[in-house]
């Protein structure tokens, strides 16, 4: 006998992963150059050279026991101090080492925060389109997952829709900006209005409604677009951050949770997050990578290749007649499916070895996602297929 909820999650793989595996199989048949795989958000620019150099220096200059030994459960003090300094220099955050919990990437960080807030009857809202894993993360934490309808076609936040879904049971609202899958960056005005709404409703409910800001793409923005630092707008914010995208380290699973001092019940919330991580076995993130981040937290990615891809696809596809919100961040386009049925359109594309992810799993039927963290050559070779499909 096995847990049926866990079985369902394991037996039914995500559409994204299925497409990725399908693409690898097709590549062995028709050749990798003939498969246009836009399924998976796997960074395609290398880590900054300083990251690799730092690893070499640590392995050469540091005692092996220190490299591979345990750190404190909440993370190495020096690493947390450096991250706090980086936040303070960039955002005047007022952060300190004790406000930070080093996590094994954004996924277990989110799980810990959801579990920390999952009091009996708790509801956690996500704003569509949203990262599909939020749903199993929230539900496995014991909370109710609720979806706020998307604000089409611009994919900002429909504040009226948020307010309609807020109840006395609402523990938090998840935001993700720059957004996966839309590539949209929430404006400061949007976030200020959301913060004002949540302040008013928190007072009405008699308890804080937190924002959980999922920020793996914070540094991936183009054309000088601002990504507001959410705790400076709404104090009751918990930040979950990953270096997977900013430093091209998705396989290393390293990031942090930031609980600002000014957040309501911040000490108790931090302790609950630490306790939830403990219960899940997600403490003491990899020691080597904590040491790397302590030396590399201030590095920023070179986005020239992503920006080139973004412009090539956005300009090329809109010229063909495809409709989408302007992608100012991350490395995704979220495109309205010609004919309105994204699943049918994606199946037609699949027949031509063009792999697109339908938007249903993101809470937004009728759209499909493409990841442009791919080669520029693949983009150029795929454009004729997109043109053929929209005819």
C-alpha positions in Angstrom: 0.0 0.0 0.0 1.3 3.5 -0.9 0.2 7.0 -0.4 -2.2 7.7 -3.3 -1.4 11.4 -3.5 2.3 10.7 -3.8 1.6 7.9 -6.3 -0.4 10.3 -8.5 2.4 12.8 -8.5 5.0 10.2 -9.3 3.0 8.3 -11.9 1.9 11.3 -13.8 4.9 13.3 -14.9 4.6 16.9 -15.8 3.9 17.9 -19.4 7.1 19.8 -19.5 9.3 16.8 -18.5 7.4 14.5 -20.9 8.0 16.9 -23.8 11.7 17.2 -22.9 12.1 13.4 -22.8 10.1 13.1 -26.1 12.5 15.6 -27.7 15.6 13.6 -26.6 14.1 10.5 -28.1 13.2 12.2 -31.3 16.7 13.6 -31.6 18.1 10.1 -31.8 15.8 9.4 -34.8 15.8 12.6 -36.8 18.9 14.4 -35.5 19.1 17.0 -32.8 19.3 19.8 -35.3 15.8 18.9 -36.5 14.1 19.0 -33.2 13.1 22.4 -32.0 12.7 21.9 -28.2 11.3 24.9 -26.4 10.1 22.8 -23.4 12.5 23.2 -20.5 13.8 26.3 -18.8 17.4 25.0 -18.5 19.9 27.9 -18.7 21.9 27.9 -21.9 24.5 30.6 -21.0 27.5 29.4 -19.0 28.1 30.4 -15.4 30.3 33.4 -15.0 33.9 32.5 -15.3 34.5 33.7 -11.7 32.2 30.9 -10.5 34.4 28.2 -12.0 37.5 30.0 -10.8 36.1 30.3 -7.3 35.4 26.5 -7.2 39.0 25.8 -8.2 40.3 28.2 -5.5 38.2 26.7 -2.8 39.2 23.1 -3.7 42.8 24.1 -3.7 43.0 26.5 -0.7 40.4 25.1 1.7 40.7 22.2 4.0 38.7 19.2 2.7 36.8 18.8 5.9 35.6 22.3 5.7 34.6 21.9 2.1 32.5 18.8 2.6 31.5 19.1 6.3 28.1 20.2 7.7 27.3 23.9 8.1 24.7 25.2 10.5 21.3 23.9 9.7 20.1 27.4 8.6 23.3 28.0 6.6 26.8 29.2 7.0 27.0 32.5 8.9 29.5 34.0 6.5 27.4 33.1 3.5 24.3 34.6 5.1 26.2 37.8 6.0 27.5 38.3 2.4 24.0 37.8 1.0 22.6 40.3 3.5 25.2 42.8 2.4 24.4 42.3 -1.2 20.7 42.9 -0.6 21.5 46.0 1.5 23.8 47.5 -1.2 21.2 47.0 -3.9 17.9 47.5 -2.2 18.7 49.2 1.1 16.9 46.2 2.6 18.1 46.4 6.1 18.8 42.6 6.0 21.0 40.8 8.5 22.5 37.3 8.5 19.8 36.1 11.0 17.1 37.0 8.5 18.3 34.5 5.9 17.9 30.7 5.6 20.1 29.0 3.0 18.1 26.5 1.0 18.6 23.7 -1.5 17.1 25.8 -4.3 13.8 27.5 -4.6 11.6 24.4 -4.6 12.4 23.2 -1.1 12.4 26.8 0.1 8.8 27.3 -1.2 7.8 24.0 0.4 9.2 25.1 3.8 7.4 28.5 3.6 4.1 26.9 2.6 4.4 24.4 5.5 5.2 27.1 7.9 2.0 29.0 7.0 -0.3 25.9 6.7 -2.3 26.4 9.8 -5.6 24.5 9.9 -7.9 25.8 7.1 -5.2 27.9 5.5 -5.6 29.0 1.9 -2.7 30.1 -0.4 -3.4 32.0 -3.6 -1.4 31.9 -6.8 -1.9 34.3 -9.7 -2.3 32.7 -13.1 -0.2 32.1 -15.0 1.8 30.4 -12.4 4.6 27.7 -12.0 2.7 24.4 -12.0 4.6 22.9 -9.1 3.0 25.5 -6.7 -0.1 23.3 -6.6 1.4 20.1 -5.3 3.8 22.0 -3.0 0.8 23.8 -1.3 -1.5 20.8 -1.2 1.2 18.5 0.2 1.8 21.2 2.9 -1.9 20.8 4.0 -3.2 24.1 2.7 -5.8 24.8 0.1 -4.5 26.0 -3.3 -6.6 28.7 -5.0 -5.9 30.3 -8.4 -6.6 33.9 -9.3 -7.7 34.3 -12.9 -5.1 35.8 -15.3 -5.1 39.4 -16.2 -5.1 39.0 -20.0 -3.6 40.1 -22.3 -1.0 42.0 -20.2 -0.5 39.5 -17.4 -0.2 42.0 -14.6 -2.4 41.3 -11.6 -6.2 41.6 -11.6 -6.7 43.2 -8.2 -10.5 42.8 -8.2 -10.0 39.1 -8.9 -7.5 38.9 -6.0 -9.9 40.7 -3.6 -12.8 38.4 -4.6 -10.7 35.3 -3.6 -9.3 36.6 -0.3 -11.0 35.2 2.8 -10.3 35.1 6.5 -8.5 31.8 5.8 -6.0 33.3 3.3 -2.5 32.9 4.7 -0.5 34.1 1.7 -0.5 35.2 -2.0 2.3 33.8 -4.2 3.8 36.1 -6.8 6.5 35.4 -9.4 8.1 38.3 -11.2 9.8 38.1 -13.7 7.1 35.6 -14.4 7.3 32.0 -15.5 5.6 31.4 -18.0 4.8 34.9 -19.3 8.1 36.7 -19.0 6.2 39.7 -17.6 7.6 41.9 -14.8 5.1 43.2 -12.3 5.3 47.0 -12.2 5.9 48.9 -9.1 2.3 50.4 -9.4 0.9 46.8 -9.6 2.8 45.7 -6.5 1.9 48.9 -4.6 -1.8 48.3 -5.3 -1.5 44.6 -4.3 0.3 45.6 -1.1 -2.4 48.2 -0.2 -5.1 45.6 -0.8 -3.4 43.1 1.4 -2.8 45.6 4.2 -6.5 46.5 4.2 -7.6 42.8 4.2 -5.0 41.9 6.9 -6.5 44.5 9.1 -10.0 43.2 8.3 -9.1 39.6 9.0 -7.1 40.3 12.1 -4.0 38.5 10.9 -1.3 39.1 8.3 -1.7 38.0 4.7 1.8 37.4 3.5 3.3 37.8 0.0 5.5 34.9 -0.9 7.8 36.3 -3.6 9.3 33.5 -5.8 12.3 35.2 -7.4 14.6 32.8 -9.4 14.5 35.2 -12.4 15.1 38.5 -10.5 18.3 39.3 -12.4 17.0 38.3 -15.8 15.5 41.5 -17.1 16.1 43.5 -20.3 16.0 47.0 -21.6 16.5 48.6 -18.1 13.2 47.3 -16.8 12.9 47.6 -13.0 12.2 44.6 -10.8 10.9 46.1 -7.6 12.2 44.6 -4.3 8.9 43.5 -2.9 9.7 43.8 0.9 10.3 47.5 0.4 6.8 47.8 -0.9 4.9 45.3 1.4 6.7 44.5 4.6 4.9 41.2 5.1 6.8 39.5 2.3 8.9 36.4 2.4 11.4 36.1 -0.5 12.4 32.7 -2.0 15.5 33.1 -4.2 17.6 30.7 -6.2 21.0 31.2 -8.0 19.9 28.6 -10.6 19.1 31.2 -13.3 21.2 34.2 -12.3 24.4 32.2 -12.2 23.3 29.3 -14.4 23.5 26.7 -11.6 20.2 24.8 -11.8 21.8 21.5 -11.0 23.6 22.7 -7.8 20.4 23.6 -5.9 21.4 26.6 -3.9 19.5 29.7 -2.8 18.0 31.4 0.2 14.8 32.4 2.1 14.7 36.0 3.3 12.3 36.9 6.2 12.5 40.6 6.7 12.6 41.9 10.3 9.7 44.2 9.6 7.4 41.3 8.6 4.7 40.5 11.1 5.8 37.8 13.6 9.1 37.6 11.7 10.9 35.6 14.4 8.2 33.0 14.8 7.8 32.8 11.0 11.5 32.2 10.5 11.5 29.5 13.2 8.5 27.9 11.6 10.3 27.9 8.2 13.4 26.4 9.8 11.2 23.8 11.5 9.4 22.9 8.3 12.7 22.5 6.4 13.9 20.3 9.2 10.8 18.1 9.0 11.4 17.7 5.2 15.1 17.0 5.6 16.0 20.2 3.7 18.6 21.7 6.1 22.4 22.3 5.7 22.5 23.1 2.0 25.7 21.8 0.2 28.7 23.2 2.0 30.8 23.7 -1.1 28.1 25.8 -2.9 27.5 27.9 0.2 31.2 28.8 0.1 31.0 29.6 -3.6 28.0 31.9 -3.0 29.8 33.6 -0.2 32.4 34.8 -2.8 30.1 35.2 -5.8 26.8 36.7 -4.5 27.6 40.0 -6.2 28.0 38.5 -9.7 25.4 39.3 -12.3 24.7 37.3 -15.5 25.6 38.4 -19.1 22.2 38.4 -20.7 23.3 39.4 -24.3 22.5 35.9 -25.7 19.1 35.7 -24.0 18.2 39.2 -25.1 19.2 38.3 -28.7 16.9 35.2 -28.6 14.1 37.2 -26.9 14.1 39.9 -29.6 14.4 37.4 -32.5 11.4 35.4 -31.3 9.2 38.3 -30.1 9.8 40.3 -33.3 9.6 37.3 -35.6 6.5 35.8 -34.1 4.5 39.0 -33.7 5.3 39.8 -37.3 3.7 36.5 -38.3 0.5 37.4 -36.3 1.2 35.6 -33.0 -0.1 37.5 -29.9 1.7 37.7 -26.6 2.5 40.1 -23.7 5.9 41.7 -24.1 8.5 39.6 -22.3 10.6 41.9 -20.3 12.2 39.3 -18.0 13.1 35.6 -17.5 13.5 33.5 -20.6 9.9 32.7 -21.7 7.3 33.8 -24.1 3.6 33.0 -23.4 1.7 33.0 -26.6 -2.0 33.0 -27.5 -2.6 29.8 -29.4 -4.0 30.4 -32.9 -7.5 28.9 -32.9 -7.8 29.1 -29.2 -6.9 25.5 -28.3 -3.3 25.3 -27.0 -3.3 21.6 -26.7 -4.4 21.0 -30.2 -2.0 23.6 -31.5 0.9 22.1 -29.5 0.1 18.6 -30.9 0.2 20.0 -34.5 3.5 21.6 -33.7 4.8 18.3 -32.2 4.2 16.6 -35.5 6.8 18.9 -37.0 9.2 18.4 -34.0 8.4 21.8 -32.6 7.9 21.3 -28.9 5.7 23.8 -27.1 4.1 23.6 -23.6 0.3 24.2 -23.4 -0.7 26.7 -20.8 -3.3 24.6 -19.0 -0.9 23.5 -16.3 0.0 27.2 -15.7 -3.7 28.0 -15.0 -4.1 29.7 -18.4 -5.7 27.6 -21.1 -5.5 28.9 -24.7 -1.8 29.9 -24.4 1.4 28.0 -24.8 4.9 28.6 -23.4 8.2 28.6 -25.1 11.6 28.8 -23.4 14.1 30.8 -25.3 17.2 29.6 -23.4 18.2 27.7 -26.5 20.7 28.3 -29.3 20.1 31.2 -31.7 20.6 28.8 -34.6 17.7 26.7 -33.4 15.5 29.8 -33.2 16.3 30.8 -36.7 15.7 27.3 -38.0 12.3 27.0 -36.2 10.8 30.3 -37.4 9.6 28.8 -40.8 7.8 26.1 -38.8 6.0 28.7 -36.7 5.1 30.6 -39.9 3.7 27.4 -41.5 1.6 26.6 -38.4 -0.1 30.0 -38.2 -1.3 30.0 -41.8 
